[in-house]
Amino acid sequence: MHNFTLAELINGLRSNKFSSVELTQHFLNRIKELNGDYNAIITTTASQALESAISADQRLANGNAPEMCGIPILHKDIFCTNGVRTSCGSKMLDNFIPPYNATVVENFENDGAVMLGKTNMDEFAMGSSNETSFYGPVHNPWALDCVPGGSSGGSAAAISARLAPGATATDTGGSIRQPAALCGISGLKPTYGRVSRWGMIAFASSLDQAGPMARTAEDCAILLNAMASFDEKDSTSVNEPIPNYRSKLDNPINGLKIGIPREYFSEGLHSGTEQAVRNSLVELQNLGAKLIDIKLPSSHLSVPAYYVIAPAEASANLSRFDGVKYGYRCKEPKDLEDLYRRSRSEGFGEEVQRRIMIGTYCLSAGYYDAYYGKAQQVRKLIQQDFSDAFKSVDLIMGPTCPSPAFKFGAKGNDPVAMYLEDIYTIATNLAGLPGMSIPCGQVDGKPVGLQIIGNYFNEERILNVAHQFQQSTDWHNHMPSELA
Amino acid sequence: MSWETVIGLEVHVQLATKTKIFSGSSTRFGASPNTQACAIDLAMPGTLPVLNKQAVNYAIMFGLAIDAEIEQKSVFERKNYFYPDLPKGYQTTQLEKPIVGPGRVVIPLADGTTKAIRIHHAHLEEDAGKSIHDGDIPIGVSGVDLNRAGTPLIEIVSEPDMRSSDEAVAFAKKLHSIVTSIGICDGEMSQGSMRFDVNVSVRPSGSSALGIRTETKNLNSFKFMEEAIQLEVDRQIDLIEDGGKVTQETRLYNGDTKISKPMRSKEEANDYRYFPCPDLLPVIVSDQTLDELRSSLPELPDARKSRFTQQYLLSDYDAEILASDTSNAEFFESVAEKTKNPKLAANWVMGDLTARLNMENKNISNSPVSSSQLAGLILRISDNTISSKMAKQVFDAIWLGEGNADEIIEARGLKQLSDSGSLEKIVTEVIEANPAMVTDYVNSDESKRKKKMGGFMGQIMKASRGQANPQQVNQILLEKLNELI
């Protein structure tokens, strides 16, 4: 059952090949058996899942159930789940049980989807390797000594290892797309504002966006149908009509104009990765697409701008974790300052503290203009680059990240090398554009991701092209040798 | 050397919205601690603010009331600092782009003239919670009450245009009058609905450079504000005259002990690291919204004052007092309309009624004497049914709930004797019974005769058991006595 795609499972439930309870039990068994190898899941909610599955089966029997009804999924542990510990990968929230659901969680619950548990992640979504989690690193199912990418490494590894057919994730600078690429699955970061941020623990509010992860583009479309909503509880949620993301998957793509930014094929790109990406572009050409050389001249500024804006916002977003109201509190504080100092020093990991320090510095009197002010100007330039490019092309494509999965500790002592993991993904967050990664080849037995960037609210087109690519290739069906 | 005082005010006004500025929690005052704080107010992870439109409209109304520019686009920012009663670790406020731009407030001065105080800007922000260090909590522990956290505020920042504590108080009172008149604040000072930070400096008279200022924070009554300013001015002058220098610092004034002292420097040495709040969109004010709010704006105190002087022919002084408070003004107008006697209506509202209300710690909106009842009383004074002296008795009886004026006059037999035949009779009897007084009157200088009439008046009032119409008696008595000269 675990080899079926989500779309196939939906059909299976409706043709009574299996019930939601059977399906849920199957994945729970798999998690129990295999999660130890990957550490992809922090919390499993077995009894709750089975209860949801029972109601889902009833709802399915009554007919007219939503597509996601009865389908088991995993939520990244950044989404608040009513009554279920939501840690954000941090010691700070190891004891935190929210009394409310994130809108994303609520949307799935309303559709009758079954939550299997919560996935591992970099602490507060800060990381590109899942090595910063308080709950230990996630192992890449394609090579257990390699990272799964991050920050949504748990969700990506879980899909790749077939511990669930679909999962939620978030992307602030590449946290959906990069782990999707490294784990050989499909992941979509929608347009900023497409999916509600209510109940999603904030890292960098102007960049954070939730999206789906699954094995195929079609499955991502199904998940996005359930996730996307206009939410009055999130002021940055955009009230734009939500199409059925499955409806245009089968449209032919001949005549599609694909922009190839030369800046995405420059120094630092692994030759094997480049080759795989170029091969897939040829494949798309064969399907009738036109490749057009484009320039994104401000690309080189995106990483520096991001590493000012994201930490600046994070430094304020994480101030609420002060040991006063909830979360970790140090033992026997001497006074208020000691309470703050030790609760935060002991509760946050090193990378989180580093980013709080960077952000605090960038916003300090005398530095604000040089850092934060400048970064906001760069952000406008990057948006302008994309809007110029989309005047002549429909989509932009390139590698998702510079190289395949790397070994644990390989970049652990070099934050800047780690930050460069997101060199191709960050710009879309700064611009607020939708972007997707799909498997497009392999290097040394490890998957490579093709990134597809669309114009605002053009997820439909991205999914259509990704689906067409997957109809004519089989990279998305490859599975880690250990599982085969 | 003579010194000039320079004062600027920052005034926090709690807006009278039903719910908080970024959440649906109630803003009602006085609830048990933390019963009006939802997940958003507690800054639970993943929660997000949603701006209360009413708070924005109230801020705009204030701007319109002080003739200020309303910014088409204003921006919320985060002001970062750690404190237990600040759950998010930042206050959401406005800095670079406040919603209300420069405006002006006109204050009355003691000499009868007016002065315009410039407003630098006014911005929207959220209130913090309250830290509790005593009361129902164990010793050695502090508590946090987040009921107030997220209550919408506008902070009004004046230019340093005031030159005395009197001017500062007049300005504060005028602001109070404006915000309560347009209904954006309940004006309950004792509940913290308006709080003042005063910036005070002194300079040699005639100098144009500003002296070093101090800021005394969080004064919540006009009286404390006046005291704190006076104390600070004296302190600064003494300091400078003794060869010292004023330090720029934040001070706290204790209204009970009448002592002010600087806050610990640690508490104020903050770099707030403001930056635009990414969870909130810029506030865009459309022309349509502006037009709607402008036309919905009730009459402002200054406009009302000038109408009162024209329509009711009140003096500037009376009009200022009656127009400054909407409830007072409405009460007065109702009495004036019903009696067609604005002068008497003004006297009673500002005089006996206000005195009694103050004495019993009540205000006009819960006055035991209604405007109709007061009008009923004034009508009986105007038509000479009762004398002013009787009226006070009747007023007391109305206050105590004994009925309206006519009922009380009837029940107590207080009718004034105005029948001229009966009055002449009493006057004649009193004159005949007091030949010595008559002789004395006749032999006195004309200038002293008026005074001598008092003796007769007393006897006549006594004979009529106080019910004789004094004006009529006076006229009859004068005529009769003059016949005897």
Interface residues (C-beta under 8 A of the other chain):
Chain A: F79 C80 T86 C88 L93 F96 P98 P99 Y100 A102 R197 W198 G199 M200 I201 A202 A204 S205 S206 E232 K233 D234 S235 T236 A312 E313 S315 A316 L318 S319 R320 F321 D322 V324 K325 Y326 L336 Y340 T360 L363 S364 A365 Y368 Y372
Chain B: A39 L42 A43 M44 P45 G46 T47 L48 P49 V50 L51 R78 N80 F82 P84 P87 K88 G89 Y90 V144 D271 R273 Y274 F275 P278 D279 L280 L281
